[in-house]
Amino acid sequence: MSGNHYYYGDSVNMHGTRDSIGMVKYQNGDGAEQLAPAVVVAIGELHRMIEDLRVRLDGPNAQLVADSLPALNPAAAVSAQERHRALVTVAGVVSTLGAVGQPVAEAVRAVIELLGG
């Protein structure tokens, strides 16, 4: 069949343009996302809150939170899905602490909202 077009990857068609210099793409090959400054600040505050709360966690829960922290490093090259998974894990663990964990759970919720999730 003629006329079928199959595009794999980027396809750019430009009509009637002047001084076009190319396509701007903001992505890494590893699936990591660039975080907005507000998200970086919110994650930094979340880290501080988690550190203050970690002394109240028992062995398995403390390990779950510790395993999640690398994905919550703003400089880490992790996918949005991995970062979201770490946030949900932390929220689940701190919810077991009741009112003591509530501020951390709210901070997690705020970061998720900033990330658009």
Backbone as CSV, one residue per row, in Angstrom:
resi,resn,N_x,N_y,N_z,CA_x,CA_y,CA_z,C_x,C_y,C_z
1,MET,0.825,-1.165,0.000,0.000,0.000,0.000,0.880,1.243,0.000
2,SER,0.654,2.118,-0.911,1.464,3.331,-0.927,0.801,4.395,-0.064
3,GLY,1.604,5.330,0.392,1.071,6.419,1.189,1.092,6.177,2.687
4,ASN,1.458,4.991,3.112,1.565,4.732,4.540,2.882,5.299,5.042
5,HIS,2.814,5.972,6.170,4.022,6.531,6.764,4.147,6.005,8.185
6,TYR,5.297,5.507,8.510,5.556,4.996,9.841,6.702,5.808,10.426
7,TYR,6.439,6.448,11.538,7.451,7.278,12.177,7.836,6.657,13.514
8,TYR,9.082,6.486,13.708,9.613,5.987,14.964,10.528,7.067,15.515
9,GLY,10.201,7.560,16.676,10.993,8.640,17.245,10.400,9.980,16.874
10,ASP,11.232,10.992,16.817,10.780,12.355,16.575,10.515,12.589,15.100
11,SER,9.444,13.298,14.843,9.122,13.709,13.489,8.705,15.168,13.549
12,VAL,9.351,16.003,12.777,9.049,17.430,12.787,8.766,17.880,11.365
13,ASN,7.602,18.480,11.169,7.241,19.064,9.892,7.056,20.559,10.109
14,MET,7.776,21.361,9.356,7.682,22.814,9.524,7.314,23.424,8.184
15,HIS,6.289,24.246,8.199,5.818,24.892,6.983,5.729,26.390,7.215
16,GLY,6.281,27.166,6.310,6.167,28.616,6.382,6.882,29.250,7.547
17,THR,8.014,28.696,7.938,8.752,29.274,9.064,9.992,29.990,8.564
18,ARG,10.505,30.879,9.402,11.762,31.571,9.102,12.662,31.476,10.315
19,ASP,13.907,31.407,10.080,14.912,31.410,11.142,14.721,30.277,12.157
20,SER,14.202,29.177,11.726,14.053,28.031,12.619,15.410,27.358,12.770
21,ILE,15.753,27.059,13.989,17.078,26.477,14.219,17.013,25.049,14.729
22,GLY,15.843,24.530,14.940,15.759,23.141,15.367,14.722,22.929,16.443
23,MET,14.726,21.750,16.983,13.755,21.347,17.981,14.421,21.338,19.352
24,VAL,13.747,21.886,20.348,14.254,21.891,21.710,13.571,20.760,22.460
25,LYS,14.374,19.918,23.061,13.836,18.802,23.827,14.433,18.851,25.219
26,TYR,13.585,18.671,26.200,14.034,18.654,27.584,13.817,17.265,28.160
27,GLN,14.695,16.369,27.847,14.593,15.039,28.408,15.962,14.389,28.418
28,ASN,16.106,13.465,29.348,17.337,12.685,29.453,17.081,11.319,28.860
29,GLY,18.104,10.677,28.426,17.956,9.339,27.880,17.620,8.302,28.924
30,ASP,17.815,8.622,30.215,17.571,7.646,31.263,16.166,7.712,31.851
31,GLY,15.293,8.551,31.312,13.930,8.651,31.813,13.793,9.544,33.025
32,ALA,14.874,10.166,33.477,14.819,11.039,34.638,14.185,12.368,34.248
33,GLU,13.545,12.969,35.212,12.896,14.244,34.945,13.676,15.382,35.606
34,GLN,13.565,16.557,35.028,14.141,17.756,35.619,13.111,18.325,36.582
35,LEU,13.513,18.619,37.804,12.567,19.105,38.799,12.572,20.621,38.862
36,ALA,11.391,21.180,39.038,11.244,22.621,39.203,11.832,23.026,40.558
37,PRO,12.303,24.275,40.677,12.883,24.728,41.948,11.941,24.556,43.140
38,ALA,10.648,24.789,42.951,9.689,24.624,44.053,9.630,23.175,44.522
39,VAL,9.769,22.246,43.592,9.761,20.822,43.950,11.031,20.473,44.727
40,VAL,12.152,21.013,44.301,13.418,20.756,44.994,13.339,21.249,46.431
41,VAL,12.780,22.435,46.637,12.631,22.982,47.988,11.696,22.098,48.811
42,ALA,10.573,21.686,48.230,9.603,20.849,48.943,10.205,19.498,49.306
43,ILE,10.990,18.917,48.407,11.629,17.630,48.708,12.679,17.802,49.795
44,GLY,13.398,18.911,49.779,14.372,19.179,50.849,13.708,19.262,52.208
45,GLU,12.575,19.944,52.270,11.820,20.033,53.523,11.288,18.661,53.929
46,LEU,10.831,17.884,52.969,10.354,16.538,53.254,11.480,15.686,53.838
47,HIS,12.680,15.781,53.279,13.835,15.036,53.813,14.075,15.402,55.273
48,ARG,14.027,16.687,55.580,14.264,17.135,56.956,13.208,16.534,57.883
49,MET,11.970,16.556,57.455,10.882,16.015,58.270,11.021,14.507,58.462
50,ILE,11.430,13.811,57.398,11.620,12.356,57.494,12.729,12.036,58.484
51,GLU,13.826,12.766,58.415,14.937,12.528,59.334,14.502,12.709,60.785
52,ASP,13.686,13.727,61.041,13.189,13.956,62.399,12.288,12.822,62.865
53,LEU,11.590,12.189,61.957,10.620,11.160,62.300,11.206,9.745,62.317
54,ARG,12.334,9.550,61.684,12.881,8.192,61.542,13.155,7.509,62.862
55,VAL,13.431,8.251,63.920,13.709,7.641,65.225,12.477,6.935,65.788
56,ARG,11.298,7.276,65.283,10.053,6.668,65.770,9.660,5.417,64.978
57,LEU,10.405,5.090,63.948,10.045,3.952,63.102,10.719,2.682,63.580
58,ASP,9.999,1.561,63.460,10.578,0.274,63.816,11.410,-0.261,62.653
59,GLY,12.037,-1.400,62.820,12.963,-1.971,61.847,12.463,-2.045,60.415
60,PRO,11.393,-2.805,60.129,10.939,-2.936,58.735,10.482,-1.603,58.133
61,ASN,9.754,-0.815,58.919,9.290,0.475,58.402,10.445,1.444,58.191
62,ALA,11.402,1.415,59.101,12.586,2.261,58.940,13.340,1.874,57.668
63,GLN,13.395,0.569,57.376,14.084,0.102,56.174,13.341,0.518,54.911
64,LEU,12.003,0.455,54.924,11.217,0.904,53.773,11.491,2.376,53.460
65,VAL,11.518,3.193,54.505,11.791,4.620,54.312,13.221,4.817,53.822
66,ALA,14.173,4.110,54.424,15.572,4.239,53.998,15.748,3.831,52.546
67,ASP,15.041,2.792,52.122,15.119,2.346,50.733,14.504,3.352,49.770
68,SER,13.571,4.165,50.251,12.895,5.153,49.412,13.673,6.454,49.275
69,LEU,14.536,6.752,50.223,15.217,8.049,50.236,16.076,8.337,48.997
70,PRO,16.799,7.373,48.436,17.591,7.703,47.242,16.746,8.237,46.078
71,ALA,15.543,7.723,45.913,14.670,8.197,44.829,14.103,9.579,45.126
72,LEU,14.194,10.002,46.386,13.694,11.313,46.770,14.783,12.368,46.801
73,ASN,15.959,12.009,46.365,17.040,12.980,46.244,16.793,13.781,44.973
74,PRO,16.655,15.115,45.084,16.370,15.915,43.886,17.415,15.766,42.781
75,ALA,18.636,15.438,43.147,19.700,15.299,42.152,19.743,13.903,41.535
76,ALA,18.945,12.984,42.063,18.974,11.607,41.566,18.355,11.514,40.177
77,ALA,18.962,10.712,39.351,18.452,10.480,37.991,17.475,9.315,38.048
78,VAL,16.249,9.612,38.499,15.220,8.579,38.603,14.004,8.995,37.783
79,SER,13.244,8.017,37.390,12.033,8.300,36.610,10.951,8.874,37.522
80,ALA,9.978,9.508,36.907,8.848,10.054,37.655,8.106,8.936,38.385
81,GLN,7.996,7.790,37.751,7.304,6.650,38.358,8.041,6.169,39.609
82,GLU,9.361,6.093,39.542,10.133,5.639,40.697,10.036,6.644,41.842
83,ARG,10.088,7.938,41.517,9.968,8.974,42.542,8.576,8.908,43.185
84,HIS,7.550,8.722,42.375,6.181,8.624,42.898,6.043,7.408,43.802
85,ARG,6.607,6.293,43.395,6.556,5.064,44.200,7.204,5.296,45.562
86,ALA,8.327,5.996,45.596,9.009,6.282,46.856,8.153,7.195,47.741
87,LEU,7.518,8.193,47.139,6.660,9.098,47.906,5.474,8.356,48.516
88,VAL,4.847,7.488,47.737,3.704,6.728,48.235,4.135,5.773,49.346
89,THR,5.306,5.189,49.223,5.830,4.307,50.269,6.023,5.071,51.567
90,VAL,6.658,6.229,51.487,6.877,7.038,52.685,5.540,7.433,53.305
91,ALA,4.582,7.856,52.488,3.269,8.247,53.005,2.594,7.081,53.722
92,GLY,2.709,5.894,53.151,2.112,4.720,53.785,2.739,4.397,55.121
93,VAL,4.056,4.481,55.179,4.750,4.169,56.431,4.417,5.192,57.510
94,VAL,4.467,6.472,57.183,4.217,7.488,58.218,2.760,7.504,58.644
95,SER,1.864,6.998,57.797,0.454,6.952,58.199,0.241,5.980,59.354
96,THR,1.144,5.018,59.526,1.025,4.078,60.640,1.338,4.734,61.972
97,LEU,1.923,5.931,61.941,2.276,6.641,63.172,1.163,7.561,63.664
98,GLY,0.071,7.617,62.934,-1.055,8.439,63.356,-0.758,9.919,63.254
99,ALA,-1.141,10.653,64.289,-1.004,12.114,64.283,0.452,12.557,64.183
100,VAL,1.370,11.765,64.689,2.795,12.115,64.631,3.285,12.138,63.185
101,GLY,2.773,11.239,62.374,3.199,11.157,60.976,2.412,12.056,60.037
102,GLN,1.351,12.685,60.534,0.484,13.498,59.686,1.215,14.627,58.958
103,PRO,2.090,15.394,59.609,2.791,16.467,58.876,3.639,15.939,57.716
104,VAL,4.256,14.788,57.899,5.060,14.201,56.821,4.144,13.733,55.692
105,ALA,3.021,13.121,56.040,2.072,12.688,55.020,1.569,13.881,54.212
106,GLU,1.313,15.005,54.870,0.876,16.211,54.168,1.979,16.765,53.276
107,ALA,3.223,16.694,53.743,4.353,17.147,52.923,4.510,16.264,51.693
108,VAL,4.315,14.956,51.854,4.368,14.037,50.710,3.272,14.392,49.710
109,ARG,2.077,14.628,50.224,0.960,14.988,49.355,1.261,16.275,48.583
110,ALA,1.888,17.243,49.248,2.244,18.502,48.595,3.260,18.274,47.473
111,VAL,4.254,17.418,47.718,5.259,17.136,46.691,4.604,16.433,45.505
112,ILE,3.721,15.493,45.771,3.031,14.789,44.684,2.221,15.781,43.845
113,GLU,1.560,16.711,44.496,0.795,17.729,43.764,1.716,18.613,42.929
114,LEU,2.862,18.988,43.486,3.813,19.805,42.727,4.347,19.064,41.504
115,LEU,4.460,17.753,41.642,4.936,16.924,40.530,3.848,16.663,39.501
116,GLY,2.643,17.108,39.812,1.543,16.925,38.873,0.873,15.589,38.958
117,GLY,1.048,14.913,40.087,0.470,13.582,40.204,-0.580,13.549,41.215
